[in-house]
Amino acid sequence: MVFGRRKRTEGAGGVEALREQVQRARAAADAAAAASRAAEEEAGKERDDDGPTVPSQAPTARRSARYRVAVAATAVACIGAGALAVETTLDHRTVQQGVDADTRVLDFAEESVARLLSTDTDNAEAYVERVLADSTGDWRSEFEQRKTATIETMRGAGNRTAGETLEAGIERREDGTTTVLVSATAQTGPATADPAAPLEPQVQQYQIRVGVTMVDDQPKLSSVGFVQ
């Protein structure tokens, strides 16, 4: 399972810009390396041509060639270091974006499960609307088909339930849907002071597996199932 906390999400445009910087830096490093090799070859030729009849300005030419080699080598080192730094930043941001996306899914899974378990006999319609707002796909269709029965059951129950999530973890990702296992509790008590009602609220614990699918960049529940 994967756990995380929410962090700020960087835009996709920043990542693309960094990729372009890496490509440009690598191309510049390749060009500088080629210049360095050419300068070394020129220096080598000058050394080979040196002899007893070499004019007095030859040492200056050799120094000039060595200088070009040094400059080219320095350029290669600097550009290579810059490319490495940019690539490291790109990798970090890519990893961070993955963490942020997982955290957003986990946060939504916890919040939506808490809403799913929180019922109120006096606000059954509002409960149904909240669940539908969090839903998509087959789960939404299924819940919408039985929303009338859900409202009638809640009204007849005469109690309130407060849902609370304890922990959530990502199980897998497949076809655009992230499956999350959520541990939660539901504390049920009477909606009104009823002498016949239990003195202590009843608490139940659940393991609920939900599928989270992004719809227009918004997380939605696409499946809900209770784990035995």
C-alpha positions as a printed NumPy array, in Angstrom:
array([[  0.   ,   0.   ,   0.   ],
       [  1.046,   3.595,  -0.601],
       [  0.524,   6.33 ,   1.984],
       [  1.19 ,  10.057,   1.705],
       [  0.334,  13.625,   2.638],
       [ -0.95 ,  16.281,   0.316],
       [  1.592,  18.632,  -1.199],
       [  1.43 ,  21.337,  -3.812],
       [  1.182,  19.979,  -7.367],
       [  3.391,  21.435, -10.063],
       [  1.849,  22.066, -13.469],
       [  2.663,  19.797, -16.401],
       [  4.061,  22.769, -18.354],
       [  6.966,  23.132, -15.917],
       [  8.002,  19.527, -16.447],
       [  7.962,  19.906, -20.238],
       [ 10.092,  23.051, -19.988],
       [ 12.626,  21.193, -17.841],
       [ 12.756,  18.349, -20.362],
       [ 13.552,  20.851, -23.108],
       [ 16.298,  22.365, -20.934],
       [ 17.839,  18.919, -20.432],
       [ 17.815,  18.254, -24.176],
       [ 19.409,  21.635, -24.951],
       [ 22.019,  21.173, -22.232],
       [ 22.93 ,  17.724, -23.542],
       [ 23.256,  19.063, -27.102],
       [ 25.494,  21.895, -25.872],
       [ 27.616,  19.428, -23.902],
       [ 28.03 ,  17.247, -26.997],
       [ 29.103,  20.289, -29.044],
       [ 31.566,  21.385, -26.368],
       [ 33.   ,  17.871, -26.169],
       [ 33.485,  17.846, -29.942],
       [ 35.258,  21.217, -29.746],
       [ 37.486,  19.878, -26.983],
       [ 38.456,  16.848, -29.061],
       [ 39.199,  19.072, -32.065],
       [ 41.381,  21.343, -29.947],
       [ 43.271,  18.349, -28.552],
       [ 43.881,  17.028, -32.069],
       [ 45.169,  20.438, -33.185],
       [ 47.499,  20.618, -30.197],
       [ 48.761,  17.142, -30.993],
       [ 49.51 ,  18.089, -34.577],
       [ 51.408,  21.158, -33.431],
       [ 53.5  ,  19.006, -31.086],
       [ 54.214,  16.548, -33.897],
       [ 55.283,  19.372, -36.212],
       [ 57.698,  20.841, -33.658],
       [ 61.445,  20.385, -34.536],
       [ 64.777,  22.17 , -34.541],
       [ 63.615,  24.514, -37.326],
       [ 60.382,  25.563, -35.617],
       [ 60.07 ,  29.381, -35.58 ],
       [ 60.375,  31.209, -32.3  ],
       [ 56.606,  31.839, -32.112],
       [ 55.837,  28.074, -31.863],
       [ 55.703,  28.075, -28.017],
       [ 53.013,  30.737, -28.237],
       [ 51.03 ,  28.602, -30.69 ],
       [ 51.37 ,  25.584, -28.378],
       [ 50.163,  27.64 , -25.427],
       [ 47.221,  28.861, -27.52 ],
       [ 46.267,  25.286, -28.413],
       [ 46.539,  24.15 , -24.787],
       [ 44.409,  27.119, -23.742],
       [ 41.681,  26.136, -26.21 ],
       [ 41.771,  22.574, -24.885],
       [ 41.416,  23.801, -21.306],
       [ 38.54 ,  26.141, -22.172],
       [ 36.698,  23.435, -24.098],
       [ 37.179,  20.922, -21.273],
       [ 35.88 ,  23.448, -18.737],
       [ 32.849,  24.137, -20.92 ],
       [ 32.091,  20.417, -21.164],
       [ 32.307,  20.047, -17.396],
       [ 30.108,  23.078, -16.683],
       [ 27.449,  22.213, -19.241],
       [ 27.423,  18.573, -18.155],
       [ 26.963,  19.605, -14.531],
       [ 24.135,  21.929, -15.547],
       [ 22.392,  19.187, -17.492],
       [ 22.733,  16.809, -14.554],
       [ 21.288,  19.394, -12.169],
       [ 18.314,  20.069, -14.446],
       [ 17.691,  16.348, -14.962],
       [ 17.845,  15.739, -11.209],
       [ 15.29 ,  18.514, -10.677],
       [ 13.09 ,  17.016, -13.387],
       [ 13.23 ,  13.572, -11.763],
       [ 12.41 ,  15.077,  -8.364],
       [  9.411,  16.972,  -9.711],
       [  8.14 ,  13.903, -11.555],
       [  8.343,  11.839,  -8.366],
       [  6.729,  14.642,  -6.372],
       [  3.847,  14.872,  -8.834],
       [  3.241,  11.137,  -8.406],
       [  3.217,  11.536,  -4.619],
       [  0.837,  14.49 ,  -4.86 ],
       [ -1.528,  12.566,  -7.138],
       [ -1.577,   9.579,  -4.771],
       [ -2.181,  11.844,  -1.778],
       [ -5.109,  13.506,  -3.535],
       [ -6.647,  10.105,  -4.259],
       [ -6.149,   8.936,  -0.663],
       [ -7.612,  12.126,   0.784],
       [-10.677,  11.852,  -1.44 ],
       [-11.148,   8.154,  -0.648],
       [-11.081,   8.864,   3.092],
       [-13.465,  11.822,   2.84 ],
       [-15.949,  10.123,   0.516],
       [-16.079,   6.945,   2.644],
       [-16.723,   9.062,   5.747],
       [-19.614,  10.756,   3.925],
       [-20.903,   7.391,   2.724],
       [-21.08 ,   6.073,   6.294],
       [-22.549,   9.255,   7.798],
       [-26.356,   9.064,   7.684],
       [-29.12 ,  11.148,   9.244],
       [-32.738,  10.104,   9.456],
       [-33.802,  13.771,   9.176],
       [-31.672,  14.544,   6.107],
       [-31.938,  11.451,   3.956],
       [-32.274,  13.369,   0.684],
       [-29.173,  15.44 ,   1.379],
       [-27.252,  12.237,   2.131],
       [-28.228,  10.721,  -1.218],
       [-27.196,  13.867,  -3.088],
       [-23.793,  13.896,  -1.374],
       [-23.138,  10.284,  -2.308],
       [-24.187,  10.862,  -5.914],
       [-21.943,  13.94 ,  -6.143],
       [-18.969,  11.762,  -5.164],
       [-19.826,   8.996,  -7.645],
       [-19.381,   8.055, -11.286],
       [-19.787,   5.078, -13.596],
       [-21.404,   1.813, -12.466],
       [-21.408,   2.788,  -8.794],
       [-23.336,   5.981,  -9.477],
       [-25.845,   4.162, -11.668],
       [-26.325,   1.458,  -9.047],
       [-26.798,   3.908,  -6.184],
       [-29.134,   6.131,  -8.194],
       [-31.384,   3.148,  -8.933],
       [-31.863,   2.455,  -5.224],
       [-31.828,   6.002,  -3.891],
       [-35.575,   5.966,  -3.166],
       [-35.254,   2.788,  -1.102],
       [-32.225,   4.284,   0.661],
       [-34.165,   7.404,   1.642],
       [-37.097,   5.358,   2.963],
       [-34.784,   3.083,   4.977],
       [-32.949,   6.023,   6.513],
       [-36.183,   7.76 ,   7.497],
       [-37.504,   4.612,   9.11 ],
       [-34.289,   3.916,  11.022],
       [-34.685,   6.926,  13.305],
       [-30.972,   7.283,  14.011],
       [-27.835,   9.137,  13.015],
       [-24.513,   7.593,  12.07 ],
       [-21.176,   9.376,  12.092],
       [-18.554,   7.861,   9.798],
       [-14.848,   8.28 ,  10.435],
       [-11.903,   6.938,   8.449],
       [ -8.87 ,   5.569,  10.272],
       [ -6.444,   4.732,   7.489],
       [ -6.277,   4.31 ,   3.732],
       [ -3.812,   2.693,   1.361],
       [ -3.509,   2.248,  -2.395],
       [ -3.735,  -1.391,  -3.497],
       [ -3.297,  -1.056,  -7.264],
       [ -3.781,   1.105, -10.347],
       [ -5.418,  -0.221, -13.474],
       [ -7.075,   1.333, -16.551],
       [ -7.245,   4.821, -15.064],
       [ -8.733,   3.663, -11.744],
       [ -6.907,   3.542,  -8.412],
       [ -8.13 ,   0.921,  -5.952],
       [ -7.946,   2.052,  -2.332],
       [ -8.585,   0.054,   0.824],
       [-10.08 ,   2.207,   3.598],
       [-10.433,   1.324,   7.274],
       [-13.322,   3.186,   8.893],
       [-15.752,   3.228,  11.811],
       [-19.427,   4.152,  12.031],
       [-20.903,   5.319,  15.332],
       [-24.7  ,   5.081,  15.454],
       [-26.984,   6.768,  17.969],
       [-30.644,   7.782,  18.195],
       [-31.719,  10.893,  16.33 ],
       [-33.928,  11.986,  19.278],
       [-34.007,  11.297,  22.998],
       [-35.661,   7.873,  23.085],
       [-35.859,   6.047,  26.441],
       [-35.887,   2.723,  24.594],
       [-32.7  ,   3.514,  22.661],
       [-29.34 ,   2.04 ,  23.759],
       [-27.52 ,   4.164,  26.33 ],
       [-24.192,   3.928,  24.499],
       [-23.729,   4.561,  20.769],
       [-23.054,   1.471,  18.729],
       [-19.697,   1.462,  16.938],
       [-18.897,  -0.748,  13.973],
       [-15.642,  -1.034,  12.079],
       [-15.439,  -1.591,   8.325],
       [-12.886,  -2.362,   5.654],
       [-14.097,  -0.806,   2.424],
       [-12.495,  -1.163,  -0.992],
       [-13.211,   1.717,  -3.364],
       [-12.219,   2.53 ,  -6.916],
       [-11.249,   6.149,  -7.569],
       [-11.457,   7.448, -11.138],
       [-10.632,  10.966, -12.305],
       [-13.473,  12.718, -14.139],
       [-12.584,  16.15 , -15.563],
       [ -9.608,  16.223, -13.181],
       [-11.895,  15.514, -10.213],
       [-11.72 ,  12.245,  -8.227],
       [-14.918,  10.2  ,  -8.115],
       [-15.927,   6.853,  -6.642],
       [-16.446,   4.36 ,  -9.462],
       [-16.854,   1.276,  -7.233],
       [-17.569,   0.532,  -3.578],
       [-17.364,  -2.827,  -1.808],
       [-17.245,  -3.987,   1.799],
       [-14.402,  -6.377,   2.606],
       [-15.39 ,  -9.373,   4.726]])
